[in-house]
Amino acid sequence: MSQDVKDRLKAMVASIGFLVVFLAAWNAFVVAQSGPAADMDPELAALLGPQAKGESALPTPGDVGSEIWGHISNPFYDAGPNDKGVGIQLAYSIFRVLTGFGLAALIAIPLGFLIGMSKLAAQALNPYIQLLKPVSPLAWMPLALYTIKDSEISSIFVIFICSIWPMLLNTIFGVASVRKDWLNVAKTLEVPPLRTAWRVILPAAAPTILTGMRISIGIAWLVIVAAEMLVGGTGIGYFVWNEWNNLSITGVISAIFFIGVVGMILDLMLGQAAKLVAYAE
Amino acid sequence: MNKANKIIKVEGLERSFPSTEGKGETQVFGDVWFDVKEGEFVCLIGHSGCGKTTLLNILAGLDQATSGHVIADGFAVEKPSLDRAVIFQGHALMPWMTVMGNIDFAVSSRWPAWDKEKRRAHCQQFIDMVHLTGSENKKPAQLSGGMKQRVGIARALAIEPKVLLMDEPFSALDALTRGSLQDELLGIIAQRGQTSFMITHDIDEAILLSDRIVLMTNGPEARVCEIVENSLPKERTRSDMHTHPNYYPMRNHLIEFLVNRSKSFREELASASYDPKNPPVVRPAADGDTLNQVAS
């Protein structure tokens, strides 16, 4: 067995060990909170839920596990506006994120290319970009709702506005810092500007652009949960809020799990894309 | 005087940059006159800071002169041209392209109408010439420093330029690799009769490769001090050139220049009857050599 495989096995065993310890601690904590059942009217006890029966308000890992399994085994049911499968809710959120992110990429990358090629444009536009970049995307929500008058499109707009900045800045930076030598090679070969952009600048800046896209999709996935909590209706953010309103902590925790898994997959996908355009110098 | 066609004429070239204090301008070099004839190999030697790379960039068309001009093949140089290929100091290969891809990028720029088959065959010929057969599909990161610069040489020669311009092409390489690449370059250039201009600060490199050596004084306000004709026979090689009686006179003359005269030339300039348009031509050789001291 090679050293590399051994190291990976060790890491895997340690990972599983951490999980087991965490779940055991969680379980012990929840069990310790349970006490004797309160002496009260059984109807009131039914209204108050598990606490009245002396159980903790927090679910055990087992409760959450079976809840998650329930969602996975039937992800796409639709029993009215307040009871949709987690698969449907995630699909709404992913659709919004990909639409907003895609539109932002369509604008940010070509625009960043043009700005990056001109030192004047980069310097002239830099203050505005720096001013708009730190604004929380949710601050745009009232403006979007007022002007667009459609909550669905407004949430896509919020995703668009939060994912545009990292891509724009990274594209500008990537294009502006293409090595002078490579541009000089293209010049001495009398390569026309469009061909230089396509064959030299784009591949040279691609890893930086991809890094920007990866940051953007991460932010977009963070923001969509908050945006959907605000606008409501559908999506994983609305799902979390709905579970909270139902006082289902189990539902909230399983939603956190699903949000994490999807975010990880989105990041892995862009990580793979970044590997495709990476080059070693 | 050689009647050969002058491929490159440098006439009164001057380059100034805004000075770092923000007031006025600092002249890097000025009143530079020399030429490169067809089939000739000219080296330019000088210390760092005398504007060697700037001069080469102006020759290539990548930089603009403050005054004076460069005439290449009868036309003033205003922008880069496929007739003047450049081998860059840091090889400047595109790391995302293979060896073949890098050369093909140049070949397809030179002959856009050629189909893929024809371009491949042409590229292969130059890959074989620099002994990189078998490495066609490797990326530059998989090659050693010497191999990278071979690709640079193949890329520059593959577009069949009228002049090959080189900016200290071997300075980043270790001594052994440098030596073998110099030998190879000498062979390739002799075989093709390639007109070449190289910038270097390596004296042995200049003696081995060049027919004439332009000596540049220290900057700022660098000038062409003199032009040295190589007195060694054309059939020299790196392994036997130091046995020739003219080798040490050549070498000593160049070292004397780099060590002392490049600094003190300003006094020489003021006292002697120095004509920048016709800098003195010297031919250092052993006593008894028939062609000693051509002109001055």
Interface residues (C-beta under 8 A of the other chain):
Chain A: R179 D181 W182 N184 V185 K187 T188 L189 E190 V191 R195 R199 V200 P203 A204 A206 V277 Y279 A280 E281
Chain B: A60 G61 L62 K79 P80 S81 L82 R84 A85 V86 F88 G90 A92 M94 P95 W96 F105 A106 S109 R110 K139 P140 A141 I159
